[in-house]
């Protein structure tokens, strides 16, 4: 499988966020997902850290899959450069690159397993 970042390495329409800047809040509508081109992003649930996403990682994908409000908040851990992927581009990528779709689904499955483990520990 080709790493997701290879599909977006040369894109020039990246968004820049500085360390500590909020990218989005839980509860907000999600119209884009992001690919991390450079830097790191922390994902938080109820203000608690759950994951750091680095170069080549994706986040915000659930909002494009189910059109529900964001479940997590995303904050730039470092200065970051992010490639936004809107719903139209997401659908195009799913058709053009099955590997892209598999990697996004793998990321979602990993996060679901991790959240399940956290819930088990907390109970």
BELCOR-V126944 format. One record per pair of residues at least 12 apart in sequence whose ideal C-beta (glycine too) atoms are under 10 Angstrom apart, sorted by the first residue. I is the first residue (numbers start at 1). J is the second residue. D is the distance in Angstrom with one decimal. If there is no record, write none. Layout:
i;j;d
I;J;D
I;J;D
This chain:
i;j;d
1;97;9.8
1;98;9.3
1;99;4.6
1;100;9.1
1;102;6.6
1;103;6.4
1;106;8.9
2;97;7.7
2;99;5.4
2;100;8.3
2;103;8.7
3;55;9.7
3;56;5.4
3;99;9.0
3;103;7.7
4;35;6.0
4;36;9.5
4;56;5.9
4;57;8.0
4;58;6.2
4;83;9.6
4;85;9.9
4;93;9.3
4;97;9.0
4;99;8.2
4;100;6.2
4;103;5.1
4;104;7.7
4;107;8.7
5;35;6.6
5;36;7.9
5;37;7.2
5;38;9.9
5;54;9.9
5;55;6.3
5;56;3.5
5;57;8.3
5;58;9.4
5;83;9.0
6;56;8.3
6;99;9.8
7;35;7.9
7;56;10.0
7;83;9.0
7;85;9.8
7;93;7.3
7;96;9.3
7;97;6.6
7;99;8.8
7;100;6.4
7;103;9.6
8;34;9.9
8;35;4.8
8;36;9.4
8;37;6.5
8;56;8.8
8;58;9.8
8;82;9.7
8;83;4.5
8;85;8.3
8;93;9.7
8;100;9.8
9;35;9.5
9;37;7.2
9;55;9.8
9;56;9.1
9;83;9.1
10;37;9.7
11;35;8.3
11;37;7.5
11;81;9.8
11;83;5.0
11;84;9.4
11;85;9.7
12;83;9.4
13;83;7.2
13;84;7.4
14;34;9.5
14;35;8.9
14;36;9.8
14;37;5.4
14;38;8.3
14;80;9.1
14;81;4.6
14;82;6.0
14;83;5.4
14;84;8.0
15;32;9.1
15;34;7.8
15;37;9.5
15;80;8.5
15;81;7.5
15;82;4.9
15;83;7.8
15;84;5.8
16;37;9.7
16;38;9.2
16;39;9.2
16;76;9.2
16;79;7.3
16;80;7.3
16;81;5.7
16;82;7.8
17;34;9.7
17;39;8.0
17;41;8.0
17;74;9.0
17;75;8.6
17;76;4.1
17;77;9.9
17;78;9.4
17;79;7.2
17;80;5.1
17;81;8.3
17;82;6.8
18;39;9.7
18;76;6.3
18;78;8.9
18;79;5.4
18;80;8.3
19;39;8.4
19;40;9.3
19;75;9.0
19;76;5.6
19;77;6.9
19;78;5.3
19;79;5.5
19;80;8.2
20;42;9.8
20;75;6.8
20;76;6.4
20;77;8.4
20;78;9.4
20;79;9.6
21;74;9.8
21;75;7.0
21;76;4.8
21;79;8.9
21;80;8.5
22;44;9.5
22;73;6.6
22;74;7.3
22;75;5.3
22;76;7.9
23;41;6.6
23;42;9.7
23;43;9.8
23;59;8.4
23;60;8.1
23;70;10.0
23;73;8.2
23;74;4.1
23;75;6.7
23;76;6.4
23;80;8.0
23;82;7.2
23;84;10.0
24;59;9.3
24;60;6.9
24;63;8.8
24;70;5.6
24;72;8.5
24;73;6.7
24;74;5.3
24;75;9.2
25;44;9.4
25;69;9.5
25;70;6.8
25;72;9.0
25;73;4.9
25;74;8.4
25;75;9.4
26;43;9.7
26;44;7.7
26;45;7.1
26;46;7.7
26;47;9.3
26;69;7.6
26;70;5.2
26;71;6.1
26;72;5.6
26;73;4.9
26;74;9.1
27;69;5.1
27;70;6.3
27;71;8.7
27;72;9.9
27;73;8.7
28;63;8.6
28;69;6.2
28;70;5.0
28;73;8.7
29;63;7.3
29;67;8.4
29;68;8.8
29;69;5.9
29;70;7.6
30;60;5.8
30;61;8.9
30;62;7.4
30;63;2.3
30;64;6.9
30;65;9.6
30;66;9.3
30;67;8.0
30;68;7.8
30;69;7.0
30;70;5.0
30;71;9.2
30;87;9.6
31;60;9.3
31;63;7.2
31;64;8.1
31;67;9.5
31;84;8.8
31;86;6.3
31;87;7.0
32;60;6.5
32;61;9.7
32;63;7.8
32;64;7.5
32;82;9.2
32;83;9.5
32;84;4.3
32;85;6.0
32;86;5.1
32;87;8.0
32;89;8.8
32;90;8.6
33;58;6.1
33;59;6.8
33;60;4.0
33;61;4.3
33;62;8.2
33;63;6.8
33;64;5.2
33;65;8.9
33;82;9.7
33;83;9.4
33;84;7.7
33;85;4.9
33;86;8.4
33;87;9.1
33;89;9.4
33;90;6.7
33;104;7.9
33;107;10.0
34;53;8.4
34;57;8.9
34;58;6.8
34;59;5.7
34;60;5.2
34;61;8.7
34;74;7.7
34;80;8.9
34;82;4.3
34;83;6.6
34;84;5.9
34;85;7.0
35;53;9.5
35;55;9.2
35;56;7.4
35;57;7.5
35;58;5.6
35;59;8.8
35;60;9.6
35;61;9.8
35;81;9.7
35;82;6.8
35;83;4.3
35;84;8.3
35;85;6.5
35;100;9.9
36;52;9.9
36;53;5.6
36;54;6.1
36;55;5.4
36;56;6.6
36;57;4.9
36;58;7.6
36;59;7.6
36;76;9.9
36;80;6.3
36;81;7.7
36;82;6.0
36;83;8.1
37;55;7.0
37;56;8.5
37;80;7.9
37;81;4.3
37;82;6.5
37;83;5.6
38;54;9.3
38;55;6.1
38;78;8.5
38;79;7.9
38;80;6.4
38;81;4.2
38;82;8.6
39;53;9.5
39;54;7.8
39;55;7.3
39;76;6.7
39;77;7.3
39;78;4.4
39;79;5.5
39;80;3.2
39;81;6.3
39;82;8.1
40;52;5.3
40;53;6.7
40;54;5.0
40;55;7.9
40;57;8.6
40;76;7.7
40;77;4.1
40;78;4.9
40;79;9.4
40;80;6.7
41;53;4.7
41;54;8.1
41;57;7.8
41;59;6.2
41;60;9.5
41;74;5.4
41;75;6.9
41;76;5.9
41;77;6.0
41;78;8.5
41;80;5.8
41;82;7.5
42;59;9.8
42;72;9.5
42;73;8.6
42;74;7.2
42;75;5.0
42;76;7.9
42;77;4.7
42;78;9.6
43;57;9.9
43;59;6.1
43;60;9.3
43;71;9.2
43;72;4.6
43;73;7.3
43;74;5.8
43;75;8.2
43;77;9.8
43;111;8.3
44;72;6.1
44;73;4.6
44;74;7.6
44;75;6.5
45;71;7.2
45;72;5.5
45;73;7.8
45;115;7.9
45;118;8.6
46;72;9.3
46;73;8.9
47;73;7.7
48;118;9.2
49;75;9.3
49;77;9.4
50;72;7.0
50;111;8.2
50;114;7.2
50;115;7.2
50;118;7.1
51;72;8.4
51;74;9.9
51;110;9.1
51;111;7.0
51;114;7.1
51;115;9.5
52;77;5.9
52;78;9.6
53;74;8.1
53;77;8.7
53;80;9.3
53;82;9.8
53;107;8.9
53;111;10.0
54;77;8.9
54;78;9.3
54;80;9.6
55;80;9.3
55;81;9.3
56;103;9.4
57;103;9.9
57;107;7.4
58;82;10.0
58;83;9.6
58;85;8.2
58;100;9.4
58;103;7.5
58;104;6.0
58;106;9.9
58;107;5.5
58;108;9.1
59;72;7.8
59;74;5.8
59;82;8.9
59;107;8.2
59;111;8.9
60;72;8.5
60;74;6.8
60;82;9.2
60;84;8.8
60;85;8.4
61;85;8.3
61;90;8.0
61;103;9.9
61;104;5.2
61;105;8.9
61;107;6.8
61;108;6.4
61;111;9.3
62;104;9.7
62;107;9.9
62;108;6.7
62;111;8.5
62;112;9.8
63;87;9.1
64;85;7.4
64;86;8.0
64;87;5.5
64;89;9.5
64;90;4.9
64;91;8.7
64;94;9.8
64;104;8.9
65;87;9.8
65;90;8.6
65;104;8.2
65;105;9.0
65;108;7.5
67;87;8.5
71;111;9.5
71;115;9.1
72;111;9.0
72;115;9.8
85;100;9.6
85;104;9.5
90;104;8.4
